[in-house]
Amino acid sequence: MKPLMIASIANVSDMERFSAIRWLYTIEGSHQFTINPPRLVLGGRPEIEPDIFYAFRAGRTCSIPEMYIAELEDVLIGPSGIIISDSNILYESLFPWEEANFMSQFSGDLWARDGGYAPRIDGDVEEVECLFYAREGGEAGYFHFLNSILPRLAIFNRLRANGTPLLASSYQKFASQMWSIAGVSPYVQRSRWLRVKRLIFPSPVIFKGDHFTRSPLANRMLEGWLRNIIPQSEEGSPKRIYISRDDASVRRLTDEAALAERLQRHGVQVVTLSGKSVSEQMRLFSGAELVIGPHGAGLSNVIFAQDRCRVIELVSPARLWPTFRTLCARRGQQYSAVVGSAFNAEQTNARGCGNEDFSVDPWLVERAIEDAMQAPSQ
C-alpha cells in the first residue's frame, strides 16, 4: 500500500478529481464577501506585531470557496474523524490544519511512512452502509463545535438526508446536550475505525483554519435552524452581559475585579458560564443586547443572540485573532474591540503565545460600551 498523502478539498474541482466521488452538488458558488472594519478598536501595542495590529483594524474582502455536498464511496474514517479516500487524507478533516503539526493530535490514527502517512488500525474495522459526516478535528472545542459542526447539522436538517444517520462525536458534554436539544440521535463513533460504503460529505465551512473562508450562507442556514430551537430568554434575564474567564486556566483578566465595578455602572452583569448547560446558555444569550468578554469559547454564544446584539471583545495584545470579528460580520452583529495593555510574558513558555493572562484599561472598556450603545444596531 502506497503512503497516504494530504489532499485539500477547498473547492469543487479539488473534490471532482477523487475517483471515489459518486455525485457532487454545488450549493453556492465561490464569491467575495466583505468584512468591514470593526466599529471601534481601542488600546493596543502596535510595536508587538505591527502588521497584525493594523490588519486587525482594517476591512477585508474575503474569497469564499464553493459550498457543496458530495457522496464518497468506500472511505475509511478514523476514531478522531479523519477521512481517508483514494489514498488521500482529506485535509479539512484535520486540526490544527498545519500539516507539520497535526501528527501530535492524530498519532493514534496515523503513523508517518515513506514521506506520507499510513492508518494505524488496531482491531476490527466496523462496516457501515451510509453516514452523513458531521465531524471535524477541532470538534472538542466549544467554538469549533458551534461554528463548524452545527452548520453541518443545519444542512442535514434541510436535506432531511433520507434517514441517513448523522456521524458525530458525543464525548463532549455540550455535544450530547446539543444533540438532545436538536432531537437528533447521532451515530457515535468511539474508538474504532469505520469503513463507510457511502459517505454524504458536506463541504467544510472553514478551510485550512482561515476564519476569512467561513461561509456566510452556512451561518444563515444555521440561524434559520436555530430560531426553531433556541429557548426564549426569561423575564428578568440580563440584557447586558460580561463573560468572566475567572474560572478558566488561560487568558484571564488580571484586573477583572476593577473592571466588574465599572461595568455595574452601565448595567452590565458579570456571568460565569462553567456549570451552565447549553440550553441555559442559549436562553441567556438569546435576549442579550450587549455582550462583552475576553477572547474565549464563551463568546461563541453570540450565535444565539439576535442580529441587533452588540459585541465587545477584550483581546490580548499577543492574540489579535479575527475569530469573533469574522463571526459577528457573518451574523451582522456590531463588533468592537478593546486591546489589552499588557500580558504576562512569564507564562508564554508554559501556556503558548496568546494564552497568557492580560490586563485591559477599564476606562477604555467604558468608552467602548458608551459608543456601542449610542450607535444604532446593525
DASUL-V167680 format. One record per helix or strand. SS is the DSSP state (H for helix, E for strand). FROM is the first residue (numbers start at 1). LEN is the number of residues. If there is no record, write none. Layout:
ss = {SS SS}
from = {FROM FROM}
len = {LEN LEN}
This chain:
ss = {E H E E E H E E E E H H E E E H H E H E E E E H H E E H E H E H E H E E H E H}
from = {4 12 21 31 40 50 60 67 83 88 91 103 110 116 126 142 161 165 173 187 194 207 210 211 216 240 253 256 269 278 290 297 310 323 334 342 345 358 362}
len = {4 5 8 5 4 8 5 11 3 3 3 4 4 4 8 18 3 4 10 2 9 1 1 3 11 4 1 9 3 9 5 8 6 9 6 2 7 2 13}
